[in-house]
Amino acid sequence: MTKTSNTPLTFNCGATMPNRFMLAPMTNSQSHEGGTLSNDEYNWLTMRAKGGFGLTMTCASHVQAVGKGFPGQLGVFSDNQIDGHKRLAAGIKKEGSLAVIQLHHAGMRSPEDVIGEQPVCPSEIKKHNARALTLDEVYNLRKDFIDAAIRSQKCGYDGVEVHGAHGYILTQFLSADINKRTDQYGGSLENRARLIFEIVDGIRQACGPKFLLGVRLSPERFGMQLDEVKTVSQQLIDTNQIDFLDISLWDVFKNPEDEAYQNKSLLSHFEELDYKDVKWTVAGKINSGEDVQKVLTTTVDFVSIGKSGILHHDFPKQVICNPNFEPTETPVTESYLKQEGLGDAFVTYMKRWEGFVKK
C-alpha cells in the first residue's frame, strides 16, 4: 500500500492514527499558573483535533513543580490537575484524534523567577544558577515521570511522549558537556542515557502494553552528538518498549552542523536506523503540503506539524484535499490567530517569533 498523508497508521500498542499528521507539542503559555487546564488551552488543542490531526499532542507538561519551563505551562505533577486533563483527553478523542500528553522537566532551563527557587540539573551549572540533583532526587525524578504517565493514563489519554530533547532535563543527562556526574547517571553514554531507559521501562511496566509510548530526541544543540543520539535511538527501538520515536531536527531538510556528518541530510542519517516495528516522526519546517509529501516519501511514518498547525487549525484537512496546499503568509494579524483558536497569552507568546504577528 502506498503511503499517503491520509493513510491510517497503527502502532504496536494497537492505537491507530486516522492519518499521518501529528500536532507538534508547542509552548503556548495559556494554562493557569498552578498547571491546571484553561479554557484557552482546551480550545486550542480540541480545535486542532477537529481540524484533522490524527494525533494531538499537548504542550510540554511538567512532571515536577520545580521543572516548570515557562509561565502558563500545563502541569501533570499533581492530582489537582486531573479534572482538566480528563476534560482535555475526552475533548481530543471525541474528534477522532489520538490524545497524547508530553511529559517534561526543564531542569536548568526552569527560570528561577517562574519556579521561585534554584533550578536543578544533573550537575551544578553556574551560568544558569542550577544546582546538582542528589542521587535520591534523581530517583524521585524517575518516579515522578512514571507517576505522571500513570496519572495521564487514568485521565484517559491514549499515551505519553517522554521529552528528551531541546536541552531540557533528560537532554542535560545525555549531554557529556552538561552532565559531569560520577555516579551511575554520569560518565559513559550508557550511564548518561540510563535515566531515559529507566523512565521508559517504568512507564511500560506501570501502564501496560496497550498504552502508546513515545520518546522525543534532538540530535543537535545543547551538547548533543549526532552519533550518540543515533545510538540511543537504536537502543530505544531494540528494547521493544516504545511505540514511536519523535526526532526533532529543527529543519528536516538540512545537513548536520557537525562537519564529519555533512555527507547527507540529518533526516537521511536517521533513515539508517533499523526501526523494526517502531514508528517514527520528524519535526522541523514541514510547512506546506509539498513538504509533507516530500517527508512521507522517505521511511518517516508520520509528520509533526508546528507553525502551520498554528496558522491553520485544519492544516491536515487542507493538505489531504490539496497536496499542494500553501499556508497563509506571515505576518498575520492578532485577530486572525484568535480566529484560529489561540488565546491572548498564546498570541502574546507568538510575538516572540520574528515576523509572525503583525505589529
Secondary structure, 3 states (H helix, E strand, C coil): CCCCCCCCEECCCCCEECCCEEECCCCCCCCCCCCCCCHHHHHHHHHHHHCCCCEEEEEEEECCHHHCCCCCCCECCCHHHHHHHHHHHHHHHHCCCEEEEEEECCHHHCCHHHHCCCCEECCCEHHHCEEECCHHHHHHHHHHHHHHHHHHHHHCCCEEEEEECCCCHHHHHHCCCCCCCCCCCCCCHHHHCHHHHHHHHHHHHHHCCCCEEEEEECCCCCCCCHHHHHHHHHHHHHCCCCCEEEEECCCCCCCCCCHHHCCCCHHHHHHCCCCCCCEEEEECCCCCHHHHHHHHCCCCCEEEECHHHHHCCCHHHHHHHCCCCCCCCCCECHHHHHHCCCCHHHHHHHCCCCCCECC
